[in-house]
Amino acid sequence: MILFKKSPWILAGLLVILILAVFVASLNTGVIRLSPMNTFNALLGKGSSENELILFDFRMPRMVLSMCVGAGLAIAGAIFQSITRNDLAEPGLIGINAGAGVAVVLFIFLTGGVLEEVSGLSVFMLPLLAFLGAILTAGLIYLFAWKNGVTPLRLILVGVAMQAILSAVLIVLQLSMEDRDFNKALVWLMGSIYSANWGYVWSVLPWLLILIPFAIYKSRYLNILHVGDAAAMGLGINVERERKKLLIVAAALTGASVSAGGGIAFAGLVAPHVARRLVGPKHERFLPISALIGALLLLFADMIARTILMPSELPVGIVVSCIGAPYFLYLLMKSK
């Protein structure tokens, strides 16, 4: 039963309220706890310099970045699920995350592991490097999947194989690093946004502001591709051209998200699937709801990661995996 099929904007409003509630709760939680009044005064510019430093320089950029990463991965996962016609497809399972990860880990290796110290233009290099890694991986997947055209099944199978190969490359790179760089790369690969700052937010945000609206604009083509290639060709759509465009968009969103949040798996699987069950498969409704659910999921997971083992913290990717892996097994058991 699709609960919000005729009223998706009511669901969108509820999700926005939930995001705001978690955002406010997250502002008040951490090793240094702030009262709601102190938080409110700091937001108005009337708080102490210490409280403003905690909120504006440490917590808020991290929370905004988690929402950006969640929305980007959710839209990318939704596109991959539609062009492969497989509800179990997502960037982390078909090699795109790993491709972006190889580019960023190679950057850590070659620059001596200065990932969290980079500033200025260097911050904006990370999404570009991850984008190039993701695009190159997507191109290789498409190339090896080609045989008188590309079928969704071949796309997934080649993606899984590419994921295995790139994971091996990541291991080789890590083993070639010094201990300090190895630990940084390991934490990053598990999915971590603990070093977030406004520079990372501004480096990722332009990609999302361009690519997410473009993906929603392409909703008509996604609707038809999700039905099948024969139906799309019958309506006069150039299937291969549109699939390539959407694959590039999904890879770019994945690369930008991975560059800032690390190898966060399952966010691109859970958010689109939940959204589809709530509002149905029409992408003009389904994609915005997926983005909101993805943002909510990463924001909530980051809050849990920061607080569950205080004063230590978990990589947010572990929390998301604890949520997403059981859901993935549930989908796998229900799939035919």
ZADO-959310 format. One record per residue (C-alpha): residue number from 1; residue in one letter; chain; x, y negated, z negated. Coordinates in steps of 0.2 Angstrom, whole numbers, plus 5000, padded with zeros to 4 digits. Layout:
+-----+------+-----+------+------+------+
| seq | type | mol |   c1 |   c2 |   c3 |
+-----+------+-----+------+------+------+
| NUM |    a |   A |    X |    Y |    Z |
...
+-----+------+-----+------+------+------+
end
This chain:
+-----+------+-----+------+------+------+
| seq | type | mol |   c1 |   c2 |   c3 |
+-----+------+-----+------+------+------+
|   1 |    m |   A | 5000 | 5000 | 5000 |
|   2 |    i |   A | 5007 | 4983 | 5005 |
|   3 |    l |   A | 5003 | 4971 | 4991 |
|   4 |    f |   A | 5006 | 4954 | 4999 |
|   5 |    k |   A | 5003 | 4958 | 5017 |
|   6 |    k |   A | 4990 | 4944 | 5019 |
|   7 |    s |   A | 4998 | 4932 | 5006 |
|   8 |    p |   A | 5017 | 4933 | 5008 |
|   9 |    w |   A | 5019 | 4915 | 5002 |
|  10 |    i |   A | 5011 | 4919 | 4986 |
|  11 |    l |   A | 5025 | 4932 | 4983 |
|  12 |    a |   A | 5038 | 4919 | 4989 |
|  13 |    g |   A | 5032 | 4907 | 4976 |
|  14 |    l |   A | 5033 | 4920 | 4962 |
|  15 |    l |   A | 5050 | 4925 | 4968 |
|  16 |    v |   A | 5056 | 4907 | 4967 |
|  17 |    i |   A | 5049 | 4906 | 4949 |
|  18 |    l |   A | 5058 | 4921 | 4944 |
|  19 |    i |   A | 5074 | 4915 | 4952 |
|  20 |    l |   A | 5072 | 4899 | 4942 |
|  21 |    a |   A | 5069 | 4908 | 4926 |
|  22 |    v |   A | 5084 | 4919 | 4928 |
|  23 |    f |   A | 5094 | 4904 | 4933 |
|  24 |    v |   A | 5090 | 4895 | 4917 |
|  25 |    a |   A | 5092 | 4910 | 4906 |
|  26 |    s |   A | 5109 | 4913 | 4914 |
|  27 |    l |   A | 5114 | 4895 | 4911 |
|  28 |    n |   A | 5112 | 4898 | 4892 |
|  29 |    t |   A | 5121 | 4915 | 4891 |
|  30 |    g |   A | 5139 | 4919 | 4890 |
|  31 |    v |   A | 5154 | 4920 | 4878 |
|  32 |    i |   A | 5150 | 4902 | 4874 |
|  33 |    r |   A | 5132 | 4901 | 4871 |
|  34 |    l |   A | 5123 | 4885 | 4874 |
|  35 |    s |   A | 5106 | 4880 | 4866 |
|  36 |    p |   A | 5092 | 4875 | 4879 |
|  37 |    m |   A | 5093 | 4857 | 4872 |
|  38 |    n |   A | 5112 | 4856 | 4875 |
|  39 |    t |   A | 5109 | 4864 | 4892 |
|  40 |    f |   A | 5096 | 4851 | 4897 |
|  41 |    n |   A | 5106 | 4837 | 4891 |
|  42 |    a |   A | 5121 | 4842 | 4900 |
|  43 |    l |   A | 5111 | 4844 | 4916 |
|  44 |    l |   A | 5105 | 4826 | 4914 |
|  45 |    g |   A | 5122 | 4820 | 4911 |
|  46 |    k |   A | 5120 | 4816 | 4893 |
|  47 |    g |   A | 5129 | 4831 | 4886 |
|  48 |    s |   A | 5147 | 4833 | 4879 |
|  49 |    s |   A | 5161 | 4834 | 4891 |
|  50 |    e |   A | 5164 | 4852 | 4885 |
|  51 |    n |   A | 5146 | 4858 | 4889 |
|  52 |    e |   A | 5146 | 4849 | 4906 |
|  53 |    l |   A | 5163 | 4858 | 4910 |
|  54 |    i |   A | 5155 | 4875 | 4906 |
|  55 |    l |   A | 5139 | 4872 | 4916 |
|  56 |    f |   A | 5145 | 4863 | 4931 |
|  57 |    d |   A | 5163 | 4870 | 4933 |
|  58 |    f |   A | 5161 | 4888 | 4928 |
|  59 |    r |   A | 5143 | 4894 | 4927 |
|  60 |    m |   A | 5133 | 4885 | 4940 |
|  61 |    p |   A | 5145 | 4888 | 4955 |
|  62 |    r |   A | 5146 | 4906 | 4950 |
|  63 |    m |   A | 5127 | 4907 | 4949 |
|  64 |    v |   A | 5124 | 4898 | 4966 |
|  65 |    l |   A | 5137 | 4909 | 4974 |
|  66 |    s |   A | 5129 | 4925 | 4968 |
|  67 |    m |   A | 5112 | 4919 | 4976 |
|  68 |    c |   A | 5121 | 4915 | 4992 |
|  69 |    v |   A | 5129 | 4931 | 4993 |
|  70 |    g |   A | 5113 | 4941 | 4988 |
|  71 |    a |   A | 5103 | 4932 | 5002 |
|  72 |    g |   A | 5117 | 4934 | 5015 |
|  73 |    l |   A | 5118 | 4953 | 5012 |
|  74 |    a |   A | 5100 | 4955 | 5011 |
|  75 |    i |   A | 5097 | 4947 | 5028 |
|  76 |    a |   A | 5112 | 4957 | 5035 |
|  77 |    g |   A | 5104 | 4973 | 5029 |
|  78 |    a |   A | 5087 | 4969 | 5035 |
|  79 |    i |   A | 5095 | 4967 | 5053 |
|  80 |    f |   A | 5105 | 4983 | 5052 |
|  81 |    q |   A | 5089 | 4992 | 5047 |
|  82 |    s |   A | 5079 | 4985 | 5061 |
|  83 |    i |   A | 5092 | 4987 | 5075 |
|  84 |    t |   A | 5096 | 5005 | 5070 |
|  85 |    r |   A | 5078 | 5009 | 5065 |
|  86 |    n |   A | 5084 | 5017 | 5049 |
|  87 |    d |   A | 5078 | 5011 | 5032 |
|  88 |    l |   A | 5094 | 5018 | 5024 |
|  89 |    a |   A | 5106 | 5008 | 5035 |
|  90 |    e |   A | 5116 | 4993 | 5026 |
|  91 |    p |   A | 5132 | 4984 | 5029 |
|  92 |    g |   A | 5141 | 4994 | 5015 |
|  93 |    l |   A | 5137 | 5011 | 5022 |
|  94 |    i |   A | 5141 | 5008 | 5041 |
|  95 |    g |   A | 5158 | 5000 | 5039 |
|  96 |    i |   A | 5155 | 4982 | 5041 |
|  97 |    n |   A | 5159 | 4978 | 5022 |
|  98 |    a |   A | 5175 | 4988 | 5024 |
|  99 |    g |   A | 5180 | 4979 | 5040 |
| 100 |    a |   A | 5178 | 4962 | 5031 |
| 101 |    g |   A | 5187 | 4970 | 5016 |
| 102 |    v |   A | 5202 | 4975 | 5026 |
| 103 |    a |   A | 5204 | 4957 | 5032 |
| 104 |    v |   A | 5203 | 4950 | 5015 |
| 105 |    v |   A | 5214 | 4963 | 5006 |
| 106 |    l |   A | 5227 | 4961 | 5020 |
| 107 |    f |   A | 5226 | 4942 | 5016 |
| 108 |    i |   A | 5230 | 4946 | 4998 |
| 109 |    f |   A | 5244 | 4957 | 5003 |
| 110 |    l |   A | 5252 | 4945 | 5015 |
| 111 |    t |   A | 5250 | 4929 | 5004 |
| 112 |    g |   A | 5256 | 4938 | 4987 |
| 113 |    g |   A | 5239 | 4939 | 4980 |
| 114 |    v |   A | 5234 | 4921 | 4978 |
| 115 |    l |   A | 5215 | 4924 | 4981 |
| 116 |    e |   A | 5209 | 4915 | 4966 |
| 117 |    e |   A | 5221 | 4901 | 4967 |
| 118 |    v |   A | 5218 | 4895 | 4985 |
| 119 |    s |   A | 5211 | 4878 | 4987 |
| 120 |    g |   A | 5207 | 4866 | 5001 |
| 121 |    l |   A | 5207 | 4873 | 5018 |
| 122 |    s |   A | 5213 | 4890 | 5012 |
| 123 |    v |   A | 5196 | 4893 | 5003 |
| 124 |    f |   A | 5188 | 4891 | 5020 |
| 125 |    m |   A | 5200 | 4903 | 5028 |
| 126 |    l |   A | 5192 | 4918 | 5018 |
| 127 |    p |   A | 5175 | 4918 | 5026 |
| 128 |    l |   A | 5184 | 4916 | 5043 |
| 129 |    l |   A | 5195 | 4930 | 5040 |
| 130 |    a |   A | 5181 | 4941 | 5034 |
| 131 |    f |   A | 5170 | 4936 | 5048 |
| 132 |    l |   A | 5184 | 4941 | 5061 |
| 133 |    g |   A | 5186 | 4958 | 5051 |
| 134 |    a |   A | 5167 | 4961 | 5051 |
| 135 |    i |   A | 5165 | 4956 | 5070 |
| 136 |    l |   A | 5180 | 4967 | 5075 |
| 137 |    t |   A | 5173 | 4982 | 5066 |
| 138 |    a |   A | 5155 | 4979 | 5073 |
| 139 |    g |   A | 5163 | 4978 | 5090 |
| 140 |    l |   A | 5173 | 4994 | 5088 |
| 141 |    i |   A | 5157 | 5003 | 5081 |
| 142 |    y |   A | 5147 | 4997 | 5097 |
| 143 |    l |   A | 5161 | 5002 | 5108 |
| 144 |    f |   A | 5162 | 5020 | 5101 |
| 145 |    a |   A | 5144 | 5021 | 5100 |
| 146 |    w |   A | 5142 | 5017 | 5119 |
| 147 |    k |   A | 5137 | 5031 | 5130 |
| 148 |    n |   A | 5125 | 5025 | 5144 |
| 149 |    g |   A | 5119 | 5012 | 5132 |
| 150 |    v |   A | 5119 | 5013 | 5113 |
| 151 |    t |   A | 5106 | 5023 | 5103 |
| 152 |    p |   A | 5102 | 5019 | 5084 |
| 153 |    l |   A | 5107 | 5036 | 5079 |
| 154 |    r |   A | 5125 | 5035 | 5087 |
| 155 |    l |   A | 5127 | 5017 | 5080 |
| 156 |    i |   A | 5124 | 5024 | 5062 |
| 157 |    l |   A | 5135 | 5039 | 5064 |
| 158 |    v |   A | 5149 | 5029 | 5072 |
| 159 |    g |   A | 5147 | 5017 | 5058 |
| 160 |    v |   A | 5149 | 5030 | 5044 |
| 161 |    a |   A | 5164 | 5037 | 5053 |
| 162 |    m |   A | 5172 | 5019 | 5054 |
| 163 |    q |   A | 5168 | 5016 | 5035 |
| 164 |    a |   A | 5178 | 5032 | 5031 |
| 165 |    i |   A | 5193 | 5026 | 5042 |
| 166 |    l |   A | 5193 | 5008 | 5035 |
| 167 |    s |   A | 5192 | 5015 | 5017 |
| 168 |    a |   A | 5207 | 5025 | 5020 |
| 169 |    v |   A | 5216 | 5009 | 5027 |
| 170 |    l |   A | 5211 | 5000 | 5012 |
| 171 |    i |   A | 5219 | 5013 | 5001 |
| 172 |    v |   A | 5235 | 5012 | 5011 |
| 173 |    l |   A | 5236 | 4993 | 5009 |
| 174 |    q |   A | 5232 | 4994 | 4990 |
| 175 |    l |   A | 5246 | 5007 | 4987 |
| 176 |    s |   A | 5258 | 4996 | 4996 |
| 177 |    m |   A | 5254 | 4981 | 4985 |
| 178 |    e |   A | 5263 | 4976 | 4969 |
| 179 |    d |   A | 5254 | 4980 | 4953 |
| 180 |    r |   A | 5247 | 4962 | 4950 |
| 181 |    d |   A | 5241 | 4961 | 4968 |
| 182 |    f |   A | 5234 | 4979 | 4967 |
| 183 |    n |   A | 5223 | 4975 | 4952 |
| 184 |    k |   A | 5216 | 4959 | 4960 |
| 185 |    a |   A | 5212 | 4968 | 4976 |
| 186 |    l |   A | 5204 | 4982 | 4966 |
| 187 |    v |   A | 5193 | 4970 | 4956 |
| 188 |    w |   A | 5188 | 4961 | 4972 |
| 189 |    l |   A | 5183 | 4977 | 4981 |
| 190 |    m |   A | 5172 | 4982 | 4967 |
| 191 |    g |   A | 5162 | 4966 | 4969 |
| 192 |    s |   A | 5167 | 4952 | 4958 |
| 193 |    i |   A | 5163 | 4933 | 4958 |
| 194 |    y |   A | 5171 | 4929 | 4942 |
| 195 |    s |   A | 5183 | 4916 | 4950 |
| 196 |    a |   A | 5169 | 4907 | 4959 |
| 197 |    n |   A | 5171 | 4888 | 4961 |
| 198 |    w |   A | 5162 | 4875 | 4972 |
| 199 |    g |   A | 5175 | 4878 | 4985 |
| 200 |    y |   A | 5169 | 4895 | 4988 |
| 201 |    v |   A | 5151 | 4890 | 4988 |
| 202 |    w |   A | 5154 | 4877 | 5002 |
| 203 |    s |   A | 5164 | 4889 | 5012 |
| 204 |    v |   A | 5149 | 4901 | 5012 |
| 205 |    l |   A | 5134 | 4890 | 5013 |
| 206 |    p |   A | 5136 | 4883 | 5031 |
| 207 |    w |   A | 5136 | 4901 | 5038 |
| 208 |    l |   A | 5120 | 4905 | 5028 |
| 209 |    l |   A | 5112 | 4889 | 5033 |
| 210 |    i |   A | 5115 | 4893 | 5052 |
| 211 |    l |   A | 5113 | 4911 | 5053 |
| 212 |    i |   A | 5098 | 4915 | 5042 |
| 213 |    p |   A | 5087 | 4903 | 5051 |
| 214 |    f |   A | 5093 | 4910 | 5068 |
| 215 |    a |   A | 5089 | 4928 | 5062 |
| 216 |    i |   A | 5072 | 4922 | 5057 |
| 217 |    y |   A | 5070 | 4914 | 5074 |
| 218 |    k |   A | 5074 | 4931 | 5082 |
| 219 |    s |   A | 5060 | 4939 | 5072 |
| 220 |    r |   A | 5050 | 4943 | 5088 |
| 221 |    y |   A | 5064 | 4953 | 5095 |
| 222 |    l |   A | 5068 | 4962 | 5078 |
| 223 |    n |   A | 5049 | 4967 | 5078 |
| 224 |    i |   A | 5050 | 4975 | 5095 |
| 225 |    l |   A | 5067 | 4983 | 5092 |
| 226 |    h |   A | 5061 | 4991 | 5076 |
| 227 |    v |   A | 5047 | 4999 | 5086 |
| 228 |    g |   A | 5059 | 5006 | 5099 |
| 229 |    d |   A | 5070 | 5003 | 5114 |
| 230 |    a |   A | 5057 | 5009 | 5127 |
| 231 |    a |   A | 5044 | 4997 | 5120 |
| 232 |    a |   A | 5056 | 4983 | 5121 |
| 233 |    m |   A | 5061 | 4986 | 5139 |
| 234 |    g |   A | 5043 | 4988 | 5143 |
| 235 |    l |   A | 5041 | 4970 | 5138 |
| 236 |    g |   A | 5055 | 4964 | 5148 |
| 237 |    i |   A | 5068 | 4962 | 5134 |
| 238 |    n |   A | 5086 | 4965 | 5138 |
| 239 |    v |   A | 5089 | 4977 | 5123 |
| 240 |    e |   A | 5108 | 4978 | 5124 |
| 241 |    r |   A | 5110 | 4959 | 5124 |
| 242 |    e |   A | 5098 | 4956 | 5110 |
| 243 |    r |   A | 5106 | 4970 | 5100 |
| 244 |    k |   A | 5123 | 4963 | 5102 |
| 245 |    k |   A | 5117 | 4946 | 5097 |
| 246 |    l |   A | 5109 | 4953 | 5081 |
| 247 |    l |   A | 5124 | 4964 | 5077 |
| 248 |    i |   A | 5135 | 4949 | 5078 |
| 249 |    v |   A | 5124 | 4939 | 5066 |
| 250 |    a |   A | 5123 | 4953 | 5054 |
| 251 |    a |   A | 5142 | 4955 | 5054 |
| 252 |    a |   A | 5145 | 4937 | 5052 |
| 253 |    l |   A | 5133 | 4936 | 5037 |
| 254 |    t |   A | 5141 | 4951 | 5030 |
| 255 |    g |   A | 5159 | 4944 | 5032 |
| 256 |    a |   A | 5154 | 4927 | 5024 |
| 257 |    s |   A | 5146 | 4936 | 5009 |
| 258 |    v |   A | 5160 | 4949 | 5007 |
| 259 |    s |   A | 5173 | 4935 | 5008 |
| 260 |    a |   A | 5166 | 4927 | 4992 |
| 261 |    g |   A | 5158 | 4941 | 4983 |
| 262 |    g |   A | 5169 | 4956 | 4987 |
| 263 |    g |   A | 5163 | 4974 | 4992 |
| 264 |    i |   A | 5146 | 4973 | 4984 |
| 265 |    a |   A | 5136 | 4989 | 4990 |
| 266 |    f |   A | 5118 | 4992 | 4990 |
| 267 |    a |   A | 5112 | 4974 | 4989 |
| 268 |    g |   A | 5108 | 4975 | 5008 |
| 269 |    l |   A | 5099 | 4991 | 5006 |
| 270 |    v |   A | 5088 | 4988 | 4991 |
| 271 |    a |   A | 5082 | 4970 | 4995 |
| 272 |    p |   A | 5075 | 4973 | 5012 |
| 273 |    h |   A | 5067 | 4989 | 5008 |
| 274 |    v |   A | 5058 | 4982 | 4993 |
| 275 |    a |   A | 5053 | 4967 | 5004 |
| 276 |    r |   A | 5046 | 4978 | 5017 |
| 277 |    r |   A | 5035 | 4987 | 5005 |
| 278 |    l |   A | 5028 | 4971 | 4998 |
| 279 |    v |   A | 5024 | 4961 | 5014 |
| 280 |    g |   A | 5025 | 4974 | 5028 |
| 281 |    p |   A | 5037 | 4975 | 5043 |
| 282 |    k |   A | 5034 | 4959 | 5052 |
| 283 |    h |   A | 5051 | 4950 | 5051 |
| 284 |    e |   A | 5044 | 4932 | 5051 |
| 285 |    r |   A | 5038 | 4937 | 5033 |
| 286 |    f |   A | 5050 | 4951 | 5029 |
| 287 |    l |   A | 5066 | 4942 | 5031 |
| 288 |    p |   A | 5063 | 4926 | 5020 |
| 289 |    i |   A | 5056 | 4938 | 5006 |
| 290 |    s |   A | 5072 | 4949 | 5008 |
| 291 |    a |   A | 5083 | 4934 | 5006 |
| 292 |    l |   A | 5074 | 4929 | 4990 |
| 293 |    i |   A | 5074 | 4946 | 4983 |
| 294 |    g |   A | 5093 | 4948 | 4987 |
| 295 |    a |   A | 5096 | 4931 | 4978 |
| 296 |    l |   A | 5086 | 4936 | 4963 |
| 297 |    l |   A | 5095 | 4953 | 4962 |
| 298 |    l |   A | 5113 | 4946 | 4963 |
| 299 |    l |   A | 5109 | 4932 | 4951 |
| 300 |    f |   A | 5101 | 4945 | 4938 |
| 301 |    a |   A | 5116 | 4957 | 4941 |
| 302 |    d |   A | 5129 | 4943 | 4938 |
| 303 |    m |   A | 5120 | 4938 | 4922 |
| 304 |    i |   A | 5121 | 4957 | 4916 |
| 305 |    a |   A | 5139 | 4958 | 4921 |
| 306 |    r |   A | 5144 | 4943 | 4911 |
| 307 |    t |   A | 5135 | 4948 | 4895 |
| 308 |    i |   A | 5133 | 4967 | 4893 |
| 309 |    l |   A | 5152 | 4969 | 4887 |
| 310 |    m |   A | 5155 | 4951 | 4880 |
| 311 |    p |   A | 5169 | 4945 | 4879 |
| 312 |    s |   A | 5174 | 4956 | 4893 |
| 313 |    e |   A | 5164 | 4957 | 4909 |
| 314 |    l |   A | 5160 | 4970 | 4923 |
| 315 |    p |   A | 5162 | 4967 | 4941 |
| 316 |    v |   A | 5145 | 4962 | 4948 |
| 317 |    g |   A | 5146 | 4976 | 4961 |
| 318 |    i |   A | 5146 | 4989 | 4948 |
| 319 |    v |   A | 5129 | 4982 | 4941 |
| 320 |    v |   A | 5122 | 4982 | 4958 |
| 321 |    s |   A | 5127 | 4999 | 4962 |
| 322 |    c |   A | 5119 | 5005 | 4945 |
| 323 |    i |   A | 5103 | 4998 | 4952 |
| 324 |    g |   A | 5105 | 5002 | 4970 |
| 325 |    a |   A | 5112 | 5020 | 4970 |
| 326 |    p |   A | 5097 | 5028 | 4961 |
| 327 |    y |   A | 5086 | 5019 | 4973 |
| 328 |    f |   A | 5096 | 5025 | 4988 |
| 329 |    l |   A | 5095 | 5043 | 4982 |
| 330 |    y |   A | 5076 | 5040 | 4980 |
| 331 |    l |   A | 5075 | 5034 | 4998 |
| 332 |    l |   A | 5085 | 5049 | 5004 |
| 333 |    m |   A | 5074 | 5062 | 4995 |
| 334 |    k |   A | 5059 | 5053 | 5003 |
| 335 |    s |   A | 5066 | 5052 | 5020 |
| 336 |    k |   A | 5062 | 5065 | 5033 |
+-----+------+-----+------+------+------+
end
